[in-house]
């Protein structure tokens, strides 16, 4: 039996003056073709948000993480390893992957690659997304009684009101406003891409030459109903069917409805989904949701003729000329993803 081993998804969203992936303000990269600053959200941030959405939907706790610190001979505290549980019984572990490399090499390194490959969220075209900056301020000039000001002189001594008034004489400086320069925000049409490797979505390798699991964890999983099987990577254990059936709808929903949830996000925007393209051929995604230069201006395009299955929401019609938008597009896309993941034979990937 021949099975499609990958599902590819592209999502198109509208971002309205939001801030995400912060580093001295909204992160950006320089596009060398169109010579513009392009705001983005890193693939790691998108992945974390998707995993958070899965745990929220399933009402399950994420796995714990151990942070190791070392005290040097000089008394300084240095950051060491970050140790994962390496336990696929946690959904954020089996779906997010792990890495455990103990210092000193006393233990075997354990590593599992995530079955999700996730791109950065970036503009559909460099000219269809922008990074805008303004000078924000904490303004309390209308309530000076609630805004306390301390001014210290060159010696570090607090100045009196009379000394402050004399110092400000002849200047146009206000002490009731605190400026935040270059407060950058992102806006425009943004896309993200996801590749799902169905071969490893619910399967963990038992190969001890390059281990994902300890022998003790393998025995624990077998006792908990994980089934021995084989995939293209060799011997493996497959998550029990009842757990897969529980996880798949949550995964489908999270891949489409995730929201940036990390502490690197601020300034709320709906970031509404405009369109979703799903296919087993990654090239069709790039054609289904794309931009085209028309007289040196980028025009967003939704194309249902290129092989990918498209799901277009009602808000999309405000930004792109389309006749295929529907009120149930999000739910239909979730069902499509759910059906594709359920159709894969996880326990019998290799039958001979």
C-alpha positions in Angstrom: 0.0 0.0 0.0 1.3 3.5 -1.0 0.6 6.2 1.5 1.2 9.9 1.2 3.7 10.5 4.1 3.5 14.3 4.2 0.8 17.0 4.6 1.7 20.5 3.6 -0.2 23.6 4.8 0.1 27.3 4.0 -1.9 29.8 6.1 -2.5 33.4 5.1 -3.3 36.0 7.8 -3.9 39.6 8.1 -1.9 41.4 10.7 -3.0 44.8 11.9 -0.4 47.0 13.6 0.8 44.2 16.0 4.1 43.4 17.6 5.5 39.9 17.8 9.0 38.3 18.0 10.5 41.3 19.9 14.1 42.3 19.8 14.6 46.0 20.4 11.1 46.4 19.0 9.5 44.3 16.2 12.1 42.0 14.7 12.8 42.3 11.0 15.1 41.1 8.3 16.4 42.9 5.2 15.0 41.7 1.9 17.9 41.9 -0.6 15.7 41.8 -3.7 13.3 44.6 -2.9 15.5 46.4 -0.4 13.0 46.8 2.4 12.7 45.9 6.1 10.4 42.9 6.5 8.9 42.0 9.9 8.6 38.4 10.9 7.7 35.9 13.6 10.3 33.2 13.9 9.4 29.6 13.2 10.3 28.7 16.8 7.7 31.2 18.1 5.1 29.9 15.7 5.9 26.3 16.7 5.7 27.1 20.4 2.3 28.8 19.8 1.0 25.8 18.0 2.1 23.4 20.7 0.5 25.7 23.3 -2.7 25.6 21.4 -2.6 21.8 21.2 -2.2 21.5 25.0 -5.0 24.0 25.6 -7.4 22.2 23.3 -6.5 18.8 24.9 -6.5 20.4 28.4 -3.1 18.7 29.1 -0.1 20.1 30.9 3.2 20.6 29.0 6.2 18.6 30.0 8.6 20.0 32.6 12.0 21.3 31.7 15.1 21.4 34.0 17.5 24.3 33.7 21.0 23.5 35.0 23.4 26.2 36.3 27.0 25.8 37.2 28.9 27.9 39.8 32.4 28.7 38.6 35.6 28.7 40.7 35.3 32.5 40.8 31.7 32.2 42.2 30.0 33.3 39.0 26.7 31.6 38.1 26.9 30.2 34.5 24.0 28.7 32.6 24.4 25.1 31.7 22.3 22.5 30.0 18.5 22.6 29.4 17.3 19.0 30.0 14.1 17.6 28.5 12.0 14.7 29.9 12.3 12.9 26.5 8.9 11.4 27.1 6.5 11.0 24.2 3.6 10.5 26.6 3.5 14.3 26.7 1.9 15.7 23.5 4.3 18.7 23.4 7.2 16.2 23.5 6.1 13.8 20.8 5.0 16.6 18.6 7.7 19.2 19.4 10.7 16.9 19.6 13.5 16.9 22.3 17.2 17.1 22.9 19.0 15.9 26.0 22.8 16.1 26.1 24.2 15.8 29.7 27.4 17.7 30.4 30.5 15.5 30.6 29.2 12.7 28.3 28.2 10.4 31.2 24.8 9.7 29.6 23.7 8.9 26.1 22.5 11.9 24.1 18.8 11.6 23.3 17.3 13.5 20.5 14.1 13.4 18.5 13.2 15.6 15.6 9.8 17.2 15.6 7.4 15.8 13.0 6.4 19.4 12.3 8.7 21.6 10.1 7.4 25.2 10.5 8.5 28.3 8.7 8.7 31.8 10.0 5.5 33.9 9.6 6.5 36.6 7.1 4.8 38.8 4.5 3.3 37.2 1.4 5.5 39.6 -0.5 8.0 42.1 0.9 5.8 45.0 -0.2 2.7 43.5 1.3 3.9 43.8 4.8 5.6 46.6 6.6 7.3 47.7 9.8 6.2 51.0 11.1 7.7 53.0 14.0 6.4 55.7 16.3 7.5 57.4 19.5 5.2 56.2 22.3 5.0 57.9 25.7 3.8 57.4 29.2 1.8 60.6 29.4 0.6 61.8 32.8 0.6 65.5 32.1 -3.1 65.8 32.8 -2.7 64.4 36.3 0.6 65.8 37.7 -0.5 64.9 41.2 -0.2 61.2 40.3 3.1 61.5 38.5 6.1 61.8 40.8 9.4 63.0 39.5 12.8 62.6 41.1 15.8 64.5 39.6 19.4 63.8 40.9 22.3 66.2 40.4 25.7 65.2 39.2 26.6 64.0 42.7 23.6 61.7 42.9 21.8 64.0 45.4 18.0 64.5 44.9 17.3 68.0 43.8 14.6 70.2 45.4 11.6 71.6 43.4 13.3 75.0 43.4 16.5 73.6 42.0 14.6 71.6 39.3 12.6 74.7 38.3 15.8 76.7 38.0 17.5 73.9 36.0 14.6 73.8 33.5 14.4 77.5 33.0 15.0 78.4 29.4 14.4 74.8 28.2 11.3 73.2 26.5 11.8 69.9 28.4 8.9 68.1 30.1 9.3 65.8 33.1 5.8 64.4 32.8 6.4 62.4 29.7 8.6 59.3 29.3 9.3 58.7 25.6 9.8 55.2 24.1 11.5 55.8 20.8 11.1 53.7 17.7 8.2 51.7 18.9 7.8 49.4 15.9 4.7 47.5 14.7 4.1 45.1 11.9 1.1 45.1 9.5 0.1 43.5 6.2 -0.6 40.0 4.7 1.5 37.3 6.3 2.0 33.6 5.5 3.3 30.6 7.4 4.1 27.1 6.1 3.9 23.7 7.9 5.1 20.3 6.8 3.8 17.3 8.8 5.8 14.1 8.6 3.1 11.4 9.2 5.8 8.7 9.5 7.0 10.1 12.8 3.9 12.0 13.9 2.9 9.3 16.5 5.9 7.0 16.2 9.2 7.1 18.2 12.3 5.2 17.2 13.6 2.4 19.4 17.0 2.3 17.7 19.7 2.5 20.3 22.6 3.4 17.9 21.2 6.9 17.7 18.6 6.8 20.5 15.4 8.8 21.0 14.5 6.9 24.1 16.2 5.1 27.0 15.7 1.4 27.3 13.7 2.1 30.5 11.4 4.5 28.7 10.9 1.9 25.9 9.8 -0.7 28.5 7.4 1.8 30.1 5.8 2.7 26.8 5.3 -1.0 25.9 3.6 -1.5 29.3 1.3 1.5 28.6 0.1 0.0 25.3 2.4 1.5 22.7 2.6 -0.9 19.8 5.8 -2.3 18.3 6.1 -1.5 14.6 8.4 -0.4 11.9 8.7 2.7 9.7 11.2 3.8 7.1 13.6 4.7 9.9 13.5 1.3 11.5 12.0 -0.3 14.6 9.6 2.0 16.5 6.8 2.3 19.0 3.4 3.8 18.0 1.1 5.7 20.2 -2.1 3.8 21.1 -5.1 4.4 18.8 -7.3 6.0 21.4 -4.7 8.6 22.1 -4.1 9.3 18.4 -7.9 9.8 17.9 -7.9 12.3 20.8 -4.9 14.2 19.5 -5.6 14.5 15.8 -8.6 16.9 16.0 -6.7 19.1 18.4 -3.7 19.2 16.1 -5.8 20.1 13.1 -7.5 22.9 15.1 -4.2 24.3 16.5 -2.4 24.3 13.1 -5.0 26.8 11.8 -6.2 28.7 14.9 -3.0 29.2 16.9 -2.2 32.6 18.3 1.1 34.0 19.3 1.2 33.4 23.1 4.8 33.9 24.1 5.9 36.8 26.2 7.5 38.3 23.1 4.1 39.3 21.8 2.1 42.5 22.5 -0.3 44.9 21.0 -3.4 42.8 20.2 -4.4 42.0 16.6 -7.0 39.4 15.6 -4.5 38.1 13.0 -7.5 36.7 11.3 -7.0 33.8 8.9 -7.8 34.7 5.3 -7.0 31.5 3.5 -5.6 28.0 4.1 -4.1 25.8 1.4 -3.6 22.0 2.0 -1.8 19.6 -0.2 0.6 16.6 -0.4 2.7 18.6 -2.8 4.6 21.6 -1.3 5.0 23.3 -4.7 1.2 23.7 -5.1 1.0 25.7 -1.9 3.4 28.4 -3.3 1.1 28.7 -6.3 -2.2 28.5 -4.5 -1.5 31.5 -2.2 1.0 33.9 -3.8 1.7 37.4 -5.0 2.2 38.7 -8.5 4.0 41.8 -9.6 1.7 44.0 -11.7 3.3 47.3 -12.9 5.9 47.0 -10.1 3.2 46.5 -7.5 2.5 43.2 -5.7 -1.0 41.8 -6.1 -2.1 39.0 -3.7 -3.6 36.0 -5.5 -5.7 33.1 -4.4 -5.6 30.3 -7.1 -7.8 27.2 -6.8 -6.6 25.7 -10.1 -3.1 24.7 -9.1 -3.7 21.4 -7.2 -3.9 22.5 -3.6 -7.2 22.4 -1.7 -8.2 26.0 -0.7 -10.3 27.2 2.1 -11.0 30.9 1.9 -12.7 32.9 4.8 -15.1 35.8 4.4 -12.6 38.5 5.5 -10.3 37.5 2.7 -12.6 39.2 0.2 -11.6 42.6 1.7 -8.0 42.1 0.6 -8.0 39.7 -2.4 -10.4 39.4 -5.3 -12.1 36.0 -4.8 -15.4 34.3 -5.3 -14.8 31.2 -3.3 -14.9 32.6 0.3 -17.2 30.8 2.7 -18.4 31.2 6.3 -17.3 27.6 7.2 -13.9 27.7 5.6 -12.0 27.3 8.9 -14.1 24.3 10.0 -13.8 22.7 6.6 -10.0 23.1 6.7 -9.9 21.5 10.1 -11.9 18.6 8.9 -9.7 18.1 5.9 -6.6 18.0 8.0 -8.3 15.6 10.5 -9.3 13.3 7.7 -5.9 13.2 6.2 -4.2 12.4 9.5 -6.7 9.8 10.4 -6.4 8.1 7.0 -2.7 7.3 7.5 -1.9 3.7 8.7 0.5 4.5 11.5 0.8 0.9 12.8 1.5 -0.7 9.4 3.7 1.7 7.5 5.9 -1.1 6.3 4.0 -4.3 5.6 6.8 -6.5 4.2 
